[in-house]
Amino acid sequence: MNVAVIGTGYVGLVTGVVLSEIGHTVTCIDIDEKKVEIMQKGKSPIYEPGLEDLLVKNISKNRLAFTTNHKKAFEKSEIIFIAVGTPQSESGAADLKYIKQAAKDIAQYITNDTVVVVKSTVPVGTNDLVENIIKQELKLDVKVEVVSNPEFLREGHAIHDTFHGDRIVIGSDKEKPGDKIEALFTPLKLPIVRTNRRSAEMIKYAANAFLAVKISYINQIANLCEKLDADVNAVAEGIGMDSRIGRAFLNAGLGYGGSCFPKDTEALAFLAKEYNTSLNIVDAAIQANSNQSEIFTQKIIDRFKGNVQGKSFAILGLAFKPNTDDLREAPALKIIEKLLSLGAKVKVYDPIVQHLNEYQAGVLEHCQSIQECMDNVDATLLVTEWDEFIENDWKELRKYPNQPLLFDGRNILPTDKLVKLGWQVEGIGQAQKRKSVEVI
């Protein structure tokens, strides 16, 4: 099929590339000319394992193209995906200005019957809004149907998730447009959930909010474990073996970040308030997540008897999770901000993220290796669980810092082994008896 995708952010670009990979002819549209030029040359503007290889492959096969011209992109398109951003507004609600503009562009430039697919994460009722805008703004007498098709991709695993996902959700209030989108995805051979548009919109929000609740729950259990001399790793393993609970998303750490969970939970909470319905479980998860990086930072401050002024810290990892360069709501940023405000010196290293634009030169020391970052620091903070950090030789790394003090914000390193190598390790929710003596 001939497909157009509006927006080449994380969702739009992955969607366009994958649809071209399974045989469709796809044109991706973005208003950023420089970004389009980069993609036309086979370069991905975002870091996502495997994405650039597929991008290059399908450009060469003439199945994938990029443009800033809506009219040109829509000429032959029978399906148009809207995959623009829905950032969080000051009120907490999703800002739909890009969605509305996309609907207006579709109405102005389409020349044939079209199925419009809303891929962006949007509040319940947004597909109705898109349909109304298009019908009001249409320039030609053509038929337009609107279908909801929320995404469930994990950053860092998007290509894998697309080909091996749990399900594809298609929300359509009419059978034929839903059938067309189901046929579009048939080559993926994944389970398909058919429902109406509003239910599809709610599925996305409800899924993300549930996972956010699960993460916040285990983090709060971890905080209690520290007080009770219990180990949250063992607790998570024990409860995760219960099939009713499951082990996924029960890793205690610094909380969730990125482009989805923070804004989606806020948007769902706002929607509940708007309709005078209690979602206090989601509200509590949002608050717990906000507190988690603060609790971790306070753990560091307490270890230095309340005074980190002049102390030097190595921050390992900036992205909110491994295998991405996404800094949105990344815990590392909050930790850095707090330490700097208390007069500490901060060195940072991330395998992919090489700079932080919000800091002036000299405020942070950006390093090119884990060894450089840890050299002569008073403590090391593991913030993002990159494989490079997990697989490194921690016996060798022991010689770089002023003292072998490690705060493992992801509980990803073998504490017992590190202690034997001479490290003093502070994890999340780990038994007190496993901790070393306080630093003087």
C-alpha positions in Angstrom: 0.0 0.0 0.0 1.0 3.7 -0.4 1.4 5.2 3.0 2.3 8.7 4.3 3.5 9.3 7.9 3.3 12.8 9.4 6.0 13.3 11.9 9.5 11.7 12.1 10.0 11.6 15.8 10.5 8.4 17.6 7.1 6.9 16.8 6.8 8.3 13.3 10.2 7.3 12.0 10.1 3.8 13.4 6.6 3.3 12.0 7.6 4.5 8.5 10.7 2.5 8.4 9.0 -0.7 9.5 6.1 -0.4 7.1 8.6 0.0 4.3 10.5 -3.0 5.5 7.3 -5.2 5.2 6.7 -4.1 1.6 4.7 -0.9 1.6 5.7 2.4 -0.1 6.1 5.0 2.6 6.7 8.8 2.5 7.6 10.4 5.8 6.8 14.1 6.3 8.5 16.6 8.6 8.6 20.4 8.6 12.2 20.5 9.7 14.2 20.8 6.4 17.6 19.9 8.0 16.2 16.8 9.6 14.6 15.7 6.3 17.9 16.2 4.5 19.7 14.1 7.1 17.2 11.3 6.7 17.3 11.5 2.9 21.0 10.7 3.2 20.3 7.5 5.2 21.1 9.0 8.6 18.8 8.5 11.6 18.2 11.7 13.8 17.6 9.4 16.8 19.6 6.6 18.3 17.7 3.3 18.1 19.5 0.0 17.5 18.8 -1.4 14.0 16.8 1.6 12.8 19.5 3.2 10.6 20.3 -0.1 8.8 16.6 -0.5 7.8 16.4 3.1 6.8 19.3 2.8 4.4 18.0 -0.5 3.1 14.5 0.7 2.2 15.7 4.1 0.8 17.8 2.1 -1.6 14.8 -0.1 -2.6 12.8 3.0 -3.3 10.2 2.0 -0.6 11.0 4.9 1.8 11.3 8.6 1.1 11.3 11.8 3.2 9.9 15.2 2.3 8.6 18.5 3.8 5.9 18.7 1.1 2.5 17.5 2.3 0.9 17.8 -1.2 3.6 15.6 -2.7 3.5 13.0 0.1 -0.3 12.7 -0.1 -0.6 12.4 -3.9 -0.8 8.6 -4.0 -1.3 7.8 -0.3 -4.3 5.7 0.6 -3.4 5.7 4.3 -1.9 8.6 6.3 -0.5 8.1 9.8 -0.4 11.0 12.3 2.6 10.4 14.5 3.3 13.9 15.8 4.2 14.8 19.4 1.6 15.4 22.1 3.7 17.1 24.7 2.5 17.8 28.2 1.0 21.2 28.8 1.3 23.2 32.0 -2.0 21.9 33.2 -0.9 18.3 32.8 -3.2 17.7 29.8 -1.8 16.6 26.4 -1.1 19.5 24.1 -2.9 18.6 20.8 -1.7 21.6 18.7 0.4 19.3 16.4 -2.4 16.8 16.1 -4.8 19.6 15.0 -2.4 21.0 12.5 -1.8 17.6 11.0 -5.6 17.1 10.6 -5.8 20.5 8.8 -2.9 19.6 6.5 -4.6 16.4 5.6 -7.8 18.2 4.8 -6.0 20.7 2.6 -3.8 18.5 0.6 -5.5 15.0 0.1 -6.9 14.3 -3.3 -8.4 10.9 -2.9 -10.3 8.7 -0.4 -8.0 8.2 2.6 -7.9 6.3 5.9 -6.3 8.5 8.5 -4.6 6.6 11.4 -3.8 8.4 14.7 -0.6 6.8 15.9 0.2 9.5 18.5 -0.7 8.9 22.1 -3.8 11.0 22.6 -6.6 11.5 25.1 -9.8 9.6 24.7 -12.0 11.4 22.1 -9.1 12.8 20.0 -9.8 10.6 17.0 -13.3 12.2 17.0 -11.7 15.6 17.1 -9.4 14.7 14.2 -12.3 13.5 12.1 -14.3 16.6 12.7 -11.4 18.9 11.8 -10.8 17.1 8.6 -14.4 17.1 7.5 -14.8 20.8 8.3 -11.6 21.8 6.5 -11.7 19.4 3.4 -11.0 21.1 0.1 -12.2 18.3 -2.2 -15.1 15.9 -2.1 -13.3 12.8 -0.9 -14.1 10.2 1.8 -12.0 10.2 5.0 -12.2 7.6 7.7 -10.2 7.9 11.0 -8.7 4.9 12.9 -6.9 4.7 16.2 -3.7 2.6 16.2 -1.7 3.3 19.4 2.0 2.3 19.6 3.5 0.1 22.3 7.2 0.4 21.5 10.0 0.5 24.1 12.7 2.9 23.3 15.9 1.0 22.7 13.9 -2.1 21.6 11.5 -0.5 19.0 12.5 -2.6 16.0 12.3 -5.8 17.9 9.0 -4.8 19.5 7.5 -3.9 16.1 8.3 -7.4 14.6 7.7 -9.3 17.9 5.1 -7.3 19.7 2.4 -8.6 22.0 -0.4 -7.2 19.9 -1.6 -4.6 17.4 -4.6 -2.5 18.5 -6.9 -1.2 15.9 -9.8 1.1 16.9 -12.4 1.8 14.3 -16.0 2.7 14.5 -16.6 1.3 11.1 -15.6 -2.2 9.8 -14.0 -1.4 6.4 -11.3 1.1 7.5 -10.4 -1.2 10.3 -10.1 -4.1 7.9 -7.8 -1.9 5.7 -5.4 -1.2 8.6 -5.5 -4.8 9.7 -4.4 -5.8 6.1 -1.6 -3.2 6.3 -0.1 -4.9 9.3 -0.8 -8.5 8.2 2.8 -9.2 7.2 3.9 -8.8 10.8 1.8 -11.8 11.8 1.0 -10.4 15.3 -2.2 -10.8 17.4 -4.7 -8.0 16.5 -7.2 -6.4 18.9 -10.1 -4.8 17.2 -12.2 -2.3 19.1 -13.8 1.1 18.8 -11.7 4.2 18.7 -12.2 5.4 22.2 -11.4 2.0 23.7 -8.2 1.9 21.6 -7.2 5.3 22.9 -7.9 4.2 26.5 -5.9 1.0 26.1 -2.7 3.0 25.4 -3.1 5.2 28.5 -4.3 2.4 30.7 -1.3 0.2 29.8 1.3 2.9 30.4 -0.3 4.0 33.6 -0.4 0.4 34.9 3.3 -0.1 34.2 4.1 3.2 35.8 2.2 2.1 38.9 4.1 -1.2 39.0 7.5 0.6 38.8 6.5 3.1 41.5 5.2 0.3 43.7 8.5 -1.7 43.7 10.5 1.5 44.3 8.4 2.2 47.4 8.8 -1.4 48.5 12.6 -0.9 48.0 12.6 2.1 50.2 10.9 0.1 52.9 13.3 -2.8 52.4 16.2 -0.6 53.4 14.5 0.2 56.7 13.7 -3.4 57.4 17.0 -5.0 56.4 15.4 -6.8 53.5 16.6 -7.0 49.9 14.3 -5.8 47.2 16.0 -7.9 44.6 15.0 -11.0 46.4 11.5 -9.6 47.1 11.0 -8.8 43.4 12.1 -12.2 42.3 9.8 -13.9 44.9 6.7 -11.9 44.0 7.5 -11.9 40.3 7.3 -15.7 40.1 3.6 -15.3 40.9 1.9 -15.5 37.5 -0.7 -13.0 38.6 2.0 -10.4 39.1 4.9 -11.2 36.7 8.5 -10.2 36.9 8.6 -7.4 34.3 8.8 -3.8 35.5 9.7 -4.9 39.0 13.2 -3.6 39.0 13.8 -1.1 41.7 15.8 1.9 40.8 15.5 5.6 40.0 12.0 5.6 38.6 10.6 5.9 35.1 11.5 8.6 32.6 11.4 9.1 28.9 8.8 10.4 26.5 5.8 8.2 27.5 5.2 7.3 31.1 5.7 10.7 32.6 3.4 12.6 30.2 0.9 9.7 29.7 0.3 9.3 33.5 -0.1 13.0 33.9 -2.5 13.2 30.9 -4.6 10.3 32.3 -4.7 11.9 35.7 -5.8 15.2 34.2 -8.5 13.4 32.1 -9.8 11.7 35.3 -10.1 15.0 37.1 -11.8 16.6 34.1 -14.5 13.9 34.3 -14.6 14.0 38.1 -13.3 10.4 38.5 -10.8 9.3 41.1 -7.5 7.8 39.8 -5.7 8.2 43.1 -3.6 5.1 42.4 -2.1 6.8 39.3 -1.7 10.1 41.3 0.3 8.2 43.9 2.5 6.6 41.3 3.3 10.0 39.8 4.3 11.4 43.2 6.3 8.3 44.1 8.2 8.5 40.9 8.9 12.2 41.4 10.4 11.4 44.8 12.6 8.5 43.8 15.5 10.3 42.3 15.4 12.7 45.3 15.6 9.8 47.7 18.6 8.5 45.8 20.4 11.9 45.9 19.7 12.3 49.6 21.3 8.9 50.1 24.5 10.3 48.5 24.3 13.5 50.6 23.8 11.6 53.8 26.8 9.4 53.1 28.9 12.5 53.1 27.4 13.7 56.3 25.2 16.3 54.6 28.0 18.2 52.9 29.0 17.5 49.3 30.5 20.9 48.6 33.8 20.5 46.7 33.3 16.8 46.4 33.6 15.3 42.9 31.1 12.8 41.5 31.1 10.6 38.4 27.7 10.2 36.7 27.6 7.1 34.6 24.8 7.4 32.1 22.6 10.3 31.1 19.9 8.8 28.9 16.8 7.8 30.8 17.4 4.1 29.8 20.0 2.2 27.8 20.0 1.9 24.0 18.5 5.4 23.5 19.7 9.0 23.5 16.4 10.3 25.0 16.9 12.7 27.9 13.3 13.5 28.5 12.6 13.2 32.2 15.9 11.4 32.7 16.7 10.9 36.4 20.4 11.8 35.7 19.4 15.4 35.0 17.7 15.8 38.4 20.6 14.3 40.2 23.1 16.5 38.4 21.0 19.6 39.1 20.8 18.8 42.9 24.5 18.0 43.3 25.6 21.2 41.4 23.3 23.3 43.5 25.1 22.0 46.6 28.5 23.0 45.3 29.6 19.5 44.1 31.8 18.9 41.0 30.2 16.6 38.5 31.7 14.6 35.7 29.5 12.7 33.2 29.8 10.0 30.7 27.3 8.3 28.5 28.1 6.0 25.5 25.7 7.9 23.2 24.7 11.2 24.8 27.8 13.4 24.5 26.5 16.7 25.6 23.8 18.5 27.7 22.8 21.7 26.0 21.3 23.2 29.1 24.6 23.6 30.9 27.3 26.2 30.0 30.8 25.1 29.2 32.7 24.3 32.3 29.8 23.6 34.6 29.9 19.9 33.8 33.0 17.9 32.7 32.0 15.7 29.8 34.2 12.6 29.5 34.9 10.3 26.7 35.3 7.1 28.7 34.2 5.5 32.0 37.8 5.6 33.2 38.2 9.3 32.5 34.9 10.0 34.3 35.8 8.0 37.4 39.3 9.5 37.7 39.9 11.2 41.0 36.2 11.3 42.0 34.9 10.9 45.5 32.0 8.7 44.5 30.6 7.0 41.4 26.9 7.1 40.5 25.6 4.4 38.1 22.5 6.0 36.7 21.8 4.3 33.3 22.3 0.5 33.0 24.3 0.5 29.7 26.0 -2.8 29.0 29.3 -1.0 28.9 29.0 -0.3 32.6 27.8 -3.8 33.5 30.5 -5.6 31.6 33.4 -3.4 32.5 36.3 -4.7 34.7 35.4 -3.2 38.0 38.6 -4.6 39.6 40.5 -2.5 37.1 38.2 0.5 37.6 38.9 0.4 41.3 42.2 2.3 40.8 40.7 5.4 39.3 38.5 7.1 42.0 39.8 8.7 45.2 37.8 6.2 47.1 35.9 3.1 45.9 32.4 4.3 46.7 29.7 3.3 44.3 26.0 4.2 44.3 24.2 1.7 42.0 21.0 3.5 41.0 19.8 0.5 39.0 20.7 -2.4 41.2 22.4 -3.9 38.1 25.9 -4.7 39.4 26.8 -7.8 41.5 27.1 -6.2 44.9 28.8 -9.2 46.7 31.4 -9.5 44.0 32.2 -5.8 44.1 32.5 -5.8 47.8 35.1 -8.5 47.5 37.0 -6.3 45.1 37.1 -3.6 47.7 34.2 -1.5 46.6 31.7 0.1 49.0 28.4 -0.3 47.4 25.0 1.5 48.0 22.1 0.1 46.0 18.4 0.6 46.0 16.4 -1.3 48.6 19.3 -3.6 49.7 19.8 -5.1 53.1 21.7 -2.9 55.5 24.1 -5.8 56.4 25.4 -5.8 52.8 26.5 -2.1 53.1 30.0 -1.0 54.0 30.9 1.4 56.8 30.1 5.0 56.4 32.6 7.2 54.6 34.3 9.7 56.9 
